[in-house]
Amino acid sequence: MYPVETDMTVFYSRRASLPLDGTPDELNDSVLDTLTDACYRPEQMTTDYRATAITWLQRYRDRVRLEGISDADRRVRMNAVNPKYVLRNYMAQLAIDKADLGDYSLISDLLELLRYPYDEQPDKEQFAIKRPDWARERSGCSMLSCSS
């Protein structure tokens, strides 16, 4: 994944949902869709990158089959160890901005969200996406240091 800027939280969440029991063409389409959803710059996904990703996923699928794990069991196992919701720098900065104005609601909302990071929270899907483009360059949003 290193040649293309990828949101790994989104990638792992989506990878858990990949149907590994489909045809090779279905699998190829699914993995490319998953990678596109997780990439910040999908245009960086060259033909070579896509081919490497598909080969990797085919090896992964073969390994899962050797272990005899069903798609449903694999999904449950993966979702139990890969949080769907993580505190992202831009979310923390938005909460700080609101708090500076005397509105602490986002801090409370994020605290509640992060109490159950592995659970589906359909009303909180806006927190399970990759960083918005506007946050790439805004101070405090793309990265926070230890002293932030």
C-alpha positions in Angstrom: 0.0 0.0 0.0 2.9 2.3 0.5 3.2 3.7 -3.1 -0.3 5.2 -2.8 -1.5 7.3 0.1 -4.0 5.0 1.7 -6.3 5.4 4.7 -5.5 2.1 6.5 -8.5 2.3 8.8 -10.8 2.6 5.9 -8.9 -0.1 4.0 -9.1 -2.7 6.8 -12.7 -2.0 7.4 -13.5 -2.4 3.7 -11.3 -5.4 3.4 -13.3 -7.2 6.0 -16.3 -6.9 3.8 -14.7 -8.2 0.6 -16.4 -11.3 -0.5 -13.6 -13.8 -1.1 -15.8 -16.6 -2.4 -16.6 -14.8 -5.6 -15.2 -15.3 -9.1 -11.7 -13.9 -9.8 -13.2 -11.1 -11.8 -15.6 -10.2 -9.0 -12.7 -10.3 -6.5 -10.6 -8.1 -8.7 -13.4 -5.5 -9.1 -14.1 -5.6 -5.3 -10.5 -5.1 -4.4 -10.1 -2.2 -6.8 -13.2 -0.6 -5.4 -12.0 -1.1 -1.9 -8.6 0.4 -2.7 -10.2 3.4 -4.5 -12.4 4.0 -1.4 -9.4 4.0 0.8 -7.0 6.0 -1.3 -6.6 9.7 -1.0 -5.3 10.0 -4.6 -6.8 7.2 -6.6 -5.1 8.6 -9.7 -1.8 7.2 -8.2 -3.2 3.7 -8.6 -1.1 2.7 -11.7 -1.8 -0.4 -13.7 1.2 -2.0 -12.0 -0.1 -1.0 -8.6 -3.5 -2.5 -9.4 -2.0 -5.7 -10.6 0.2 -6.0 -7.5 -2.9 -5.4 -5.3 -4.9 -8.0 -7.1 -2.1 -10.6 -6.8 -1.8 -9.8 -3.1 -5.5 -10.2 -2.5 -5.6 -13.5 -4.4 -2.8 -14.8 -2.2 -4.8 -13.6 0.8 -7.9 -15.3 -0.4 -6.0 -18.5 -0.9 -4.6 -18.4 2.6 -8.1 -17.8 4.1 -9.4 -20.8 2.1 -6.6 -23.0 3.4 -7.6 -22.1 6.9 -11.2 -22.9 6.2 -12.6 -19.7 7.4 -15.9 -18.6 6.0 -16.4 -15.0 4.8 -18.8 -14.4 7.7 -16.4 -15.7 10.3 -13.5 -13.8 8.8 -15.5 -10.6 8.8 -16.4 -11.0 12.4 -12.8 -11.7 13.4 -11.4 -8.8 11.4 -14.0 -6.3 12.7 -13.2 -7.4 16.2 -9.5 -6.3 15.9 -9.7 -3.4 13.4 -11.7 -0.4 14.7 -14.0 1.2 12.4 -13.8 4.5 14.2 -10.6 6.2 15.3 -10.0 9.7 16.5 -8.5 11.5 13.5 -6.6 14.7 13.8 -9.1 16.8 11.9 -11.9 15.5 14.1 -10.0 16.6 17.2 -9.2 20.0 15.7 -12.9 20.5 14.8 -13.8 19.6 18.4 -11.2 22.1 19.7 -12.5 24.8 17.4 -16.0 24.3 18.6 -14.9 24.2 22.3 -13.0 27.5 21.8 -16.4 29.0 20.9 -18.0 27.4 24.0 -19.7 24.5 22.3 -18.5 21.2 23.7 -21.0 19.0 21.9 -18.5 17.5 19.4 -16.2 16.5 22.3 -19.1 14.6 23.8 -20.1 13.1 20.5 -16.6 11.9 19.8 -16.2 10.5 23.3 -19.4 8.5 22.8 -18.3 7.3 19.4 -14.9 6.1 20.6 -16.4 4.2 23.5 -17.5 1.6 20.9 -14.9 1.9 18.0 -15.5 -1.6 16.7 -19.3 -1.4 16.6 -21.5 -0.4 13.7 -22.9 3.0 14.5 -25.0 3.9 11.4 -25.8 7.4 12.6 -22.0 8.1 12.9 -20.8 7.0 9.4 -19.4 10.5 8.8 -16.7 9.6 11.2 -15.7 6.4 9.4 -14.4 8.0 6.3 -11.0 9.2 5.2 -9.7 12.6 6.1 -11.4 15.3 4.0 -9.3 17.1 1.4 -9.7 20.5 3.2 -7.9 19.0 6.3 -4.8 18.1 4.3 -3.1 21.5 4.7 -5.0 23.0 7.7 -2.8 23.3 10.8 -3.7 20.7 13.4 -5.7 18.6 11.0 -3.1 16.7 8.9 -0.9 15.9 11.9 -0.6 16.8 15.6 2.7 16.7 17.4 3.3 15.5 20.9 3.2 19.2 22.0 0.0 20.0 20.1 
